[in-house]
Amino acid sequence: MSEQHDVSAPIARRLRIQGKVQGVYFRQSTVQAAQALGVAGWVRNRHDGTVEALAVGAPEAVQALIDWAHRGPAAARVERVEVCEEPLPEPLPQAFAQEATA
């Protein structure tokens, strides 16, 4: 019998979203999408005009949030989404929050 990989084990991904993504309700929409998917973490504007997020949760839920980020809210024009693997933060976040600009 072979060992099964635990597909429900949480993963963490950092997203950097580029395009017309500030001033278009992107952060609040990301919070709503993450909460609906059961993803924890945070989202914030960056001084360089991008939006950055950390998504922590089940792999399929994190991927669904990444897929959503490629579209964003109606007023956004997403040009690029960079996704990087991240180590799981300790302690694991229990909710998804909007953070101050960094």
ChimeraX attribute file (.defattr): number of C-alpha atoms within 10 A of each C-alpha:
attribute: neighborCount
match mode: 1-to-1
recipient: residues
	/A:1	3
	/A:2	4
	/A:3	5
	/A:4	6
	/A:5	7
	/A:6	7
	/A:7	10
	/A:8	11
	/A:9	9
	/A:10	17
	/A:11	20
	/A:12	22
	/A:13	21
	/A:14	21
	/A:15	22
	/A:16	19
	/A:17	26
	/A:18	20
	/A:19	14
	/A:20	16
	/A:21	21
	/A:22	19
	/A:23	11
	/A:24	15
	/A:25	14
	/A:26	23
	/A:27	24
	/A:28	15
	/A:29	16
	/A:30	23
	/A:31	21
	/A:32	14
	/A:33	19
	/A:34	27
	/A:35	16
	/A:36	11
	/A:37	17
	/A:38	17
	/A:39	28
	/A:40	22
	/A:41	24
	/A:42	22
	/A:43	25
	/A:44	22
	/A:45	22
	/A:46	15
	/A:47	9
	/A:48	8
	/A:49	14
	/A:50	19
	/A:51	23
	/A:52	23
	/A:53	25
	/A:54	23
	/A:55	28
	/A:56	28
	/A:57	24
	/A:58	19
	/A:59	18
	/A:60	15
	/A:61	21
	/A:62	23
	/A:63	17
	/A:64	15
	/A:65	22
	/A:66	22
	/A:67	12
	/A:68	15
	/A:69	22
	/A:70	17
	/A:71	15
	/A:72	22
	/A:73	19
	/A:74	10
	/A:75	14
	/A:76	19
	/A:77	16
	/A:78	17
	/A:79	12
	/A:80	14
	/A:81	20
	/A:82	13
	/A:83	15
	/A:84	11
	/A:85	11
	/A:86	14
	/A:87	10
	/A:88	15
	/A:89	12
	/A:90	6
	/A:91	6
	/A:92	13
	/A:93	16
	/A:94	12
	/A:95	14
	/A:96	22
	/A:97	21
	/A:98	15
	/A:99	14
	/A:100	10
	/A:101	11
	/A:102	10
